[in-house]
Amino acid sequence: MSFQYPHIRDQKKGNMKVFGVIPVILLFSIAILIFFIWFMKYTRFGKKIYAVGGSKESAKLAGINSDKVTFQTFLISGMLLGITSIMYWLPASQVQPSGTNGLEMYFIPIAVVSGVSILGGTGKPIGILFSAILIAMLQRACILWQLGNSWLYLTYGVIVLIAVYGSVTDFSSILSKKTSRGGTNG
């Protein structure tokens, strides 16, 4: 006979819910998000990550060992990938080796839309949350409208192109050209 907490119902292992409504995995994910919002904003190492991502040479001149920070960041990334893998497969009854093929098509749009630069130095964890919600809503909309995966991937591609175009375009110079053209013609 095992003891069970009355406020946690165990339908299946990995599908536990607090008060029968809130999945434990969701609470754990929110806790990790809150920790990394704090970590990136208030710790020296979080600031070093942004410094190295912004400019490796400038970080070296500031006395930061950029190779060490890069290595430690990859270690943290690997740890988070392991935690994510466990959380992803925990509700399943069995794990398939090819079960996560194609998930990069979710992660790339999430990263690009959230403002995370592929070159590094920018991005906030809260932006990743909001872009993940946007991509999840887009996925659910494609399911409800009974569109196939090809339409979903096409939409992801368009979103990535728009986000990349927006990040590399200097809109202030475009606006100043339009106002200078508009002022001379009028």
N, C-alpha and C positions, 0 to 999 in steps of 0.2 A: 504494500500500500504506500503510495507516494503522496506527499503533501502538495497541494496546489493552492496558489494564492486565489482568493475569491474574486478579485478584480481583474484577473487575467484569465481569459478563456483560451484553452488550447484546442483549436479545431484540428489542426495538423501541426506537426513540428515545423517551425518556420513561418507559420501563419498566425502567430499569437497576436491577440488584440487586447489593448488595455480598455477596460470598461465595455468590451464587446464591439467597439467602434474604431478605435485608432490603432492601426498596425504598429507593432513594436519596431519594425524596420523603418517606418517613417519617422518615429521619434528618434531613433538612433541616427538616421540621416540628418535630421534637423540639428541634433547635438554636434555632429561632425561639422556641419556648415557653420554653426555659431562659433565653434572653436576656431575654424580657419579664418572666419571674418576677424576675430580677435587676434589670431596669430599673425596674419598678414599686416594688420594695421598697427599693432602695439608692440611687437617684439623686434629686437634688433635683427634677428635672422630674417624675418619677413621683409624688413626694409632692405636687407642685403640682397634678397632674391629680386626685388624690384630694381635695385641698382645694377646688379649683374645683367638682368634681362634688358635694361635700358641701354647700357653701354658697358661692355666687358672691359674695354680699355680704361674708361673713366673710373670704373669700380676698382681696377688695379691701382690706378693713381691715387685713389682715396684710401688705399691700404687694405682692401678687401681681397682675400684669396679667392678669386673667381672660380678657379678649378674646384676647390673644396666646396664652395657654395653650390656649384652646378652638380657635383657628385651627390651632395646631401639632398638636394632638391629632387634628383632622380630617385634616391632612396625613398623619400617621402612619397613621391609619385607611385613607385612600385608598391609601397605599403597600402596606399589608398586604392590601388587597382586590386590588390588582394582582398581588402575589406569589401570592395564593391562586388567582386566576383562571388564572395561568400554570400553577401546579401542578395545578389541576383539569383543564385541557384538554391538558396535555402528553402524557399517554398516548394521547389520541384522535388519530385520523388526520385528522379535520377538525373545525372549530368551527362550531356552529350558533348563530345569534343568539338563538334562543328556547330554547336548551339548558339555561339555568339558571332558567327560569321556575318559580316555586314553591319555590325553595330557601330563601326567607325562612321557610317553615314549619319548616325545620330549625333555623335560626339563632335565632329567637325563643324556642322552648322551651329551647334550649341556654343562652341568656343568662339566662332567668328561673330555670331550675333551678339554675344555677351560683351564684346569689346576686348577680348583677350587677343593680344597681338601674337601672331605665329612667330614673330621674331623675338618676342619677349618684352618685358618691361611695363606692360600695361595689363589691366584687367582686375576685376574685383570678384570675390566669391558670390556676392549677392547678385551681380549681373549674370553669373552662370545659372543661379536659381531661376531668375525670371526668363532667361532664354530657354532653359530646359522646360519650363512650363509652357512657353510659346510653342516649342517644337512638339511637345506631347499633345497639346491641343490641336495642332496641325495634323498629327498622326491620327488622332481620334476622329477629326473631321473627315479625313480621307476614308476611314473605316465606315463611318456613318453614311457617307455619300457613295459608298461601294466603289471607290476608285481603286485601281490596282497599285501595286508597289512602284510601278514605273512612273505613275503620276506623282507619287509621294517623293521619289528620288529626284524627279524633275523639279519639283517645288523646292526641295532642299538645295539643289544646284542653283536655282534662281536666287534663293535667299543668300547663299554664299557669295554669288557674283555681286549682288547688290551691296552686301556688307563690305566686301573687299573693295569695290568701287568707291563706296563711301569713305573707307579708311584711307585710301591713297589719293583721293581727290581733295584739292585745296579749294573748298567752297568759298572762302573769303575772297580769293583772287577772282573767281568766277563772278561773284556778286559785285565786286568793285568794277570789273569790266562792263557788266551790264548797266550799272548806274552811270559809268562814264559815257557809255554809248547813248544811254537814254537822255543824259543831260545835254549832249552836243546836238542831238537831233531835235530837241524840243525847244 
